[in-house]
Amino acid sequence: MEERILEMKAEVLKALAQPTRLKILELLRSGERCICEIVPAINGEQSNISRHISLMQKSHLVTTRKDGVKVMVRVRDPKIFEILDRISTVIKKQVNEQSRLVRAL
């Protein structure tokens, strides 16, 4: 059981470990979006964006639904943004520490 939980965590983290997928998630922070809106918003290609969304679906990060001819995408659990926000906090701390080191030179 514990091994499966670790595998699931790794799966989610792998899904997050790609800049395009992070851009998509940040875009979805404001709510559900059509793939037709996501593609130009992140300056991507339809097929590439669809592959990223499919991978995030498999990792249970997003869900999709059809709305006529449109495919709508939304984040399955908004708590994922808490993870992204915490990562930002860690990065800001690292940047501040590096800045202090550079000033000390």
C-alpha positions in Angstrom: 0.0 0.0 0.0 2.7 2.5 1.0 4.6 1.7 -2.3 1.5 2.4 -4.3 1.1 5.8 -2.6 4.7 6.7 -3.4 4.1 5.7 -7.0 1.0 7.9 -7.2 2.9 10.9 -5.7 5.7 10.4 -8.2 3.1 10.2 -11.0 1.6 13.6 -10.0 5.0 15.2 -9.6 6.1 13.9 -13.0 3.0 15.4 -14.5 3.9 18.8 -12.9 7.5 18.6 -14.0 7.1 20.2 -17.4 6.8 23.9 -18.2 4.0 23.6 -20.7 1.8 21.7 -18.3 2.6 24.3 -15.6 1.5 27.0 -18.0 -1.8 25.1 -18.7 -2.4 24.7 -15.0 -1.7 28.4 -14.2 -4.2 29.3 -17.0 -6.8 27.0 -15.5 -6.3 28.7 -12.1 -9.1 31.1 -13.1 -11.4 28.3 -14.0 -12.5 26.0 -16.8 -11.1 26.9 -20.3 -11.6 25.5 -23.8 -8.6 23.9 -25.5 -9.2 26.5 -28.2 -8.4 29.2 -25.7 -5.5 27.4 -24.1 -3.6 26.9 -27.4 -3.2 30.6 -28.2 -2.9 31.7 -24.6 0.3 29.7 -24.1 1.5 30.0 -27.7 1.3 26.2 -28.3 0.3 23.8 -31.0 -3.1 22.0 -30.7 -1.7 18.5 -30.9 1.0 19.2 -28.3 -1.4 20.9 -25.9 -3.8 18.0 -26.3 -1.0 15.5 -25.4 -0.1 17.4 -22.3 -3.8 17.6 -21.2 -4.2 13.9 -21.8 -1.2 13.2 -19.6 -2.5 15.4 -16.9 -5.9 13.6 -17.1 -4.1 10.3 -16.6 -2.5 11.7 -13.5 -5.9 13.0 -12.3 -4.9 16.6 -12.4 -7.5 17.8 -14.9 -10.7 16.6 -16.3 -12.3 17.4 -19.7 -15.8 17.6 -21.0 -17.4 18.2 -24.4 -19.4 21.3 -25.0 -20.7 21.0 -28.6 -17.5 20.9 -30.6 -15.4 22.5 -27.9 -13.3 20.5 -25.4 -13.4 22.1 -22.0 -10.6 21.5 -19.4 -10.7 22.2 -15.7 -8.5 21.3 -12.7 -9.9 18.3 -10.9 -8.9 19.5 -7.4 -8.0 23.2 -6.8 -5.7 22.1 -4.0 -3.0 21.5 -6.7 -2.6 25.3 -6.7 -1.5 25.1 -3.1 1.3 22.8 -4.2 2.3 25.3 -7.0 2.1 28.2 -4.5 4.3 26.4 -2.0 6.9 25.7 -4.8 6.9 29.4 -5.6 7.6 30.2 -2.0 10.5 27.8 -1.9 11.9 29.3 -5.2 11.6 32.9 -3.9 13.5 31.9 -0.8 16.2 30.3 -2.9 16.5 33.4 -5.1 16.7 35.6 -2.1 19.5 33.5 -0.6 21.4 33.5 -3.9 21.0 37.3 -4.1 22.5 37.7 -0.6 25.4 35.5 -1.6 26.1 37.5 -4.8 26.0 40.8 -2.8 28.5 39.4 -0.3 31.0 38.8 -3.1 
